[in-house]
Structures are given as C-alpha cells and as structure tokens.
Amino acid sequence: MDLGQLLADSGAILKGHFILTSGRHSDTYFEKFRVLERPDVLSALCAEIAAHYSDSPPSGFDFVAGPTTGGIIIAFEVARQLQLPAVYVETENGAKTLRRGKTLPGGAKVLIVDDVLTTGTSLLETRYAIENAGGEAVGYAVLIDRSPPELDLGLPTFAAYKVEAESYAPAEVPEWLAAIPTSKPGTRSAID
C-alpha cells in the first residue's frame, strides 16, 4: 500500500504558507483531521505502527497512550491492534495529565503515540504526564514525521510515514514563501 498516495487522496497533505504550532513557517501542512475522519486511512497508518511493534515481547508495553485531541484516537486504534489497553492524556490547568480518575500501575511500560511530529513538544508533554503518573515511557510512534533529522527525543521513535517538509523560523522565511498569504491551522495557538 502506498501510504503517501493514501494521504494525498484523503486531502491530508496541503500546500500553501502555513504558520505551524511551533511558530515556524512551512509550505506543507498535514491536516490530521482528514486522516482521523477516514477510518480506512487511520487504520492503515496505525497498522504500520502496530506491525513495527508486534515483534516486541508481550511485556514490551503495558499501555498505549495518546494526547488529546487526535492522539487519543490513534492510541485507541494502535492499542486495539496490539491488544493492549489505551490511556489518554488531557490538559488540565495548562498541563498534560491523566484525568477522570485514571491511574497507572507503578513502572507500567507505555508506548506514546501521536499524529504529526514536528518539534516533539506534544510527545514530551505526554511523556512527562505518563512519568508523573508512575508509568515509564519506552517509545514513541507517530502517523507522520515531518521533524528535522537532528531531532532527538531521547526514546526510540517510529513513524508510519516520514516526509521531508522544510520549515523556517519567522525571521528566515524565504521571499517566495513570504509572498503567499499565511494561514494558522492546528489545534494549539501558534507561537508568534
């Protein structure tokens, strides 16, 4: 299966001038909701993650965790395919945490999943929430990795689909990109 074509056909890959959640500018944006609203596309990407980790011993992970909003759907589907329970990390008082009375057994091993990796902020916030709840984050998995090659989040990271998508600091936006009107997609406010 050609995942790139599947993403393009679903309308998930957009071209233009985007201000990303990180505050960086790019000519490519991945609209995760075009993936999340298509169970066939989401399941195919999650199957790549599950297949990658299916060789892990059963004790490799105890839970699959994902942050709100899109990460919880991904956590559910990856957990379903790996036959593990899922946990969801939400924001409360400005910080990521487990809510609704959810706890983790001490030392529980957790695979953290999310939608699009650019800077890693969401994965790291989710990791801190898992560790604060007594769990142990042992790896990351994302649907789409658009991060720079030098990004190191300190744990093994797997992506169902990796793309080269250049991004620029606000002061370094090239003229050709600056000539295109900007839009600010995403679920968080972009950093100006």
C-alpha positions as CSV (number, residue, x, y, z in Angstrom):
1,M,0.0,0.0,0.0
2,D,1.3,3.5,-0.9
3,L,0.8,5.5,2.3
4,G,1.9,8.7,0.6
5,Q,-0.8,8.3,-2.1
6,L,-3.4,7.4,0.6
7,L,-2.6,10.6,2.5
8,A,-2.7,12.7,-0.7
9,D,-6.0,11.1,-1.7
10,S,-7.5,11.8,1.7
11,G,-6.7,15.5,1.5
12,A,-4.3,15.3,4.4
13,I,-1.4,17.0,2.6
14,L,-1.9,20.7,2.0
15,K,0.3,23.2,0.1
16,G,0.4,26.9,0.8
17,H,2.0,29.1,3.5
18,F,1.3,27.8,7.0
19,I,2.4,29.0,10.4
20,L,2.8,25.8,12.4
21,T,2.0,25.3,16.0
22,S,5.7,25.7,16.8
23,G,5.6,29.2,15.2
24,R,7.7,28.0,12.3
25,H,6.6,28.6,8.7
26,S,6.2,25.9,6.0
27,D,4.8,25.4,2.5
28,T,3.5,21.9,3.6
29,Y,0.9,21.1,6.2
30,F,-0.6,17.8,7.3
31,E,-4.2,18.2,8.2
32,K,-4.6,15.3,10.6
33,F,-8.4,15.5,10.7
34,R,-8.5,14.4,7.1
35,V,-6.8,11.2,8.4
36,L,-8.8,10.9,11.6
37,E,-12.2,11.2,9.8
38,R,-11.3,8.3,7.5
39,P,-11.1,5.0,9.4
40,D,-9.6,3.2,6.4
41,V,-6.7,5.7,6.3
42,L,-6.2,5.9,10.0
43,S,-6.3,2.1,10.4
44,A,-3.7,1.7,7.6
45,L,-1.3,4.1,9.3
46,C,-1.9,2.6,12.7
47,A,-1.3,-0.9,11.2
48,E,2.2,0.3,10.3
49,I,2.8,1.2,13.9
50,A,1.3,-2.0,15.3
51,A,3.3,-4.1,12.8
52,H,6.5,-2.3,13.8
53,Y,5.9,-3.2,17.5
54,S,4.3,-6.6,17.0
55,D,7.7,-8.3,17.4
56,S,8.1,-6.7,20.8
57,P,7.6,-9.3,23.6
58,P,4.1,-9.1,25.2
59,S,5.7,-7.5,28.2
60,G,7.2,-4.8,25.9
61,F,4.3,-2.4,26.6
62,D,1.5,-2.4,29.1
63,F,-0.4,0.6,27.6
64,V,-0.6,2.8,24.6
65,A,-1.0,6.5,25.4
66,G,-2.0,9.5,23.3
67,P,-2.7,13.2,24.0
68,T,-5.9,15.0,23.1
69,T,-7.2,15.6,20.6
70,G,-6.1,13.4,17.7
71,G,-3.7,11.3,19.8
72,I,-6.5,9.6,21.7
73,I,-8.0,8.2,18.5
74,I,-4.6,7.0,17.4
75,A,-3.9,5.5,20.9
76,F,-7.2,3.6,20.8
77,E,-6.5,2.2,17.3
78,V,-2.9,1.2,17.9
79,A,-3.9,-0.3,21.3
80,R,-6.7,-2.2,19.7
81,Q,-4.4,-3.7,17.0
82,L,-1.8,-4.6,19.7
83,Q,-4.5,-5.9,22.0
84,L,-3.4,-3.5,24.8
85,P,-5.4,-1.0,26.9
86,A,-5.2,2.7,25.9
87,V,-4.8,5.7,28.2
88,Y,-5.5,9.3,27.3
89,V,-3.5,12.4,28.3
90,E,-5.6,15.6,28.6
91,T,-4.8,19.2,29.5
92,E,-5.8,20.4,33.0
93,N,-4.8,23.7,34.4
94,G,-2.4,24.2,31.5
95,A,-0.6,20.9,31.9
96,K,-0.9,17.5,30.4
97,T,-2.1,14.8,32.9
98,L,-4.2,11.7,33.2
99,R,-7.7,12.7,34.2
100,R,-11.0,11.1,35.0
101,G,-9.6,9.0,37.9
102,K,-7.2,7.1,35.6
103,T,-4.0,5.8,37.2
104,L,-1.1,3.6,36.1
105,P,0.5,0.8,38.0
106,G,4.0,1.8,39.1
107,G,6.5,1.1,36.4
108,A,3.9,0.4,33.7
109,K,5.6,0.5,30.3
110,V,3.9,2.9,27.9
111,L,4.2,3.4,24.1
112,I,3.3,7.1,23.4
113,V,1.6,7.8,20.0
114,D,0.5,11.0,18.3
115,D,-0.4,12.3,14.9
116,V,2.3,14.6,13.4
117,L,5.8,15.0,14.7
118,T,7.4,18.4,14.0
119,T,9.2,19.6,17.2
120,G,8.2,16.9,19.7
121,T,6.5,19.1,22.2
122,S,3.3,17.1,22.4
123,L,5.2,13.8,22.8
124,L,7.4,15.2,25.5
125,E,4.4,16.7,27.4
126,T,2.7,13.3,27.2
127,R,5.8,11.6,28.4
128,Y,6.0,13.8,31.4
129,A,2.3,13.2,32.2
130,I,2.9,9.4,32.0
131,E,6.0,9.6,34.2
132,N,4.2,11.8,36.7
133,A,1.5,9.1,36.9
134,G,4.1,6.5,37.7
135,G,4.5,5.0,34.3
136,E,7.6,4.5,32.2
137,A,7.6,5.8,28.6
138,V,9.6,3.4,26.5
139,G,9.0,4.6,23.0
140,Y,7.2,7.0,20.6
141,A,5.2,6.4,17.4
142,V,3.6,8.9,15.1
143,L,1.5,8.7,12.0
144,I,3.6,11.3,10.2
145,D,7.1,12.5,10.9
146,R,8.0,15.9,9.4
147,S,10.7,16.7,12.0
148,P,14.2,17.8,11.2
149,P,16.7,14.8,11.0
150,E,18.6,16.0,14.1
151,L,15.6,15.9,16.4
152,D,16.3,13.5,19.3
153,L,13.5,12.9,21.9
154,G,15.5,10.5,24.0
155,L,13.5,7.4,23.2
156,P,13.1,5.2,20.1
157,T,10.7,6.8,17.7
158,F,8.9,5.2,14.8
159,A,6.8,6.9,12.1
160,A,4.2,5.2,9.8
161,Y,5.1,7.8,7.2
162,K,8.2,10.1,7.0
163,V,8.3,13.2,4.8
164,E,10.8,15.9,4.1
165,A,9.0,19.2,4.8
166,E,11.1,22.3,5.2
167,S,10.2,24.7,7.9
168,Y,11.6,28.2,8.6
169,A,12.0,30.4,11.7
170,P,9.8,33.6,11.3
171,A,12.9,35.7,10.6
172,E,14.2,33.2,7.9
173,V,11.1,32.8,5.7
174,P,12.2,32.9,2.1
175,E,10.7,35.6,-0.2
176,W,8.9,33.0,-2.4
177,L,7.0,31.7,0.7
178,A,6.5,35.2,2.3
179,A,4.7,36.2,-1.0
180,I,1.9,33.6,-0.2
181,P,-0.8,34.6,2.3
182,T,-0.4,32.7,5.6
183,S,-2.9,30.5,7.5
184,K,-2.6,29.1,11.0
185,P,-4.1,25.6,11.1
186,G,-3.7,23.3,14.1
187,T,-5.2,22.6,17.5
188,R,-2.9,24.9,19.5
189,S,-2.3,28.6,19.1
190,A,0.8,29.1,17.0
191,I,3.7,30.8,18.8
192,D,4.3,34.2,17.3
